[in-house]
Amino acid sequence: MLIFELLQVAVGRRERLSMTPSASEWQHLHQLSEQQSLQGICYEAVKRLPKDQWPDEQNMIDWIWESQRIAERNVLLSERSAQIYEHLTQEGFDVCILKGQGNALLYGELSSLRQAGDIDIWTLPHDNPTHQPKRRVVEFVRRLFPNAFLRFHHIEYPMFDDVEAEIHFSPVYLNNPFLNRKLNAWYEKQREEQMHHKVEMGGKQVAVPTLQFNALYQLLHIYKHIFEEGIGLRQMMDYYFVLEGLNAADYGELRQIISTLRIEPLAGAVMYVMHEVFGVREDELFCSPRRKEGLSLLSEIMQAGNFGHFDTRYDKENPSRQASIHRYWRKTRRNIIFACYYPHEGLWEPLFRFYHFFWRLFNLWKI
């Protein structure tokens, strides 16, 4: 697909497209870049093409305007990330900024063109972080924002009017409780290093995850969104830059934890996407691509768009009870299909949703 070739130009794995797109094809590429939240990256790719392959002037103007808007948003997100990091640290918490602006730093000269989302903050009490950390964080947030929406692994933290922020009790969770226990044990081993791995962001020193941590964490982030609202090429590009930063010495430990958490099918699917979309050679991957799982994942990515926002299969706007029930059963059916590829997560998903309902209803987070 031309959109894949354009992304390969952006990351330096290709110098030109295999064909010169027509005006209508450029319009389609622009639409795809919008659906996948990659307008800025695709604009940079267009600039790198030979001029005989450039789009028409109006298309270029649209991309230039969007890229400027994205760059300005990135400046704001970096400032807000630094501010919320400093605020929570002063309140007595250990803090690590997940994904977002930390990912942007991996993009090198493309960093200002990564389309920013919200701010996710892994937050634990500095004093005795293993003693009821979830309860202590929730009670702190609810003192400031009594109506903050709570989910199993995060709570809203509406500190800013112009940027959404979420405090995470853990970076990501698994539906399977037995595997999730192993994941939490890995988090505990990693906690100290991640909370003190600092980089410059927004003019301040801020903790972000290490590449080795992101190699698993962002893989699991993709995993969760496959079963939730959907996943897009922007998240795959994030993982591409994580993969680019790893070296062969990191592969053994990564493969070991992937095996422990039983996510080999997911890793193989993501490696297939890395190969097909970004042109990564198989000898550069940390495990072999899985074609069947990869084709399914890539089909979902292209149909659903960024976080599933462009998925026409699901009516996400209708608030009626009947529509909600219909969405519940449709999501259950969809995730049972995904369970054919990822049984350890998919078969537990309906049970976890049932448990999560009562977890919130009866405030089980206080236990």
Buried (B, 14 or more C-beta within 10 A) or exposed (E): EBBBBBBBBBBEBBEEBEEBBEEEBBBBBBEBBBBBBBBBBBBBBBBBBEEEBBBEEEBBEBBEEBBEEBBEBBEBBBBBBBBBBBEBBEEEBBBBBBBBBBBBBBBEEBBBBBBBBBBBBBBBBBEEBEEBBBBBBBEBBEEEBEEBEBBBBBBBBBBBEEBBBBBBBBBBBBBBEEBBEBBEEBBEEBBEBBBEBEEEBBEBEBBBBBBBBBBBBBBBBBBBBBBEBBBBBBBBBBBBBBBBBBEEEBBEEBBEBBEEBBBBBBBBBBBBBBBBBBBBEEEBBBBEBBEEBBBBBBEBBBBBBBBBBBBEEBEEEEEEEEEEEBBEEEBEEBBEEBBEBBEBBBBBBBEBBEBBEEBBEEEEBEE
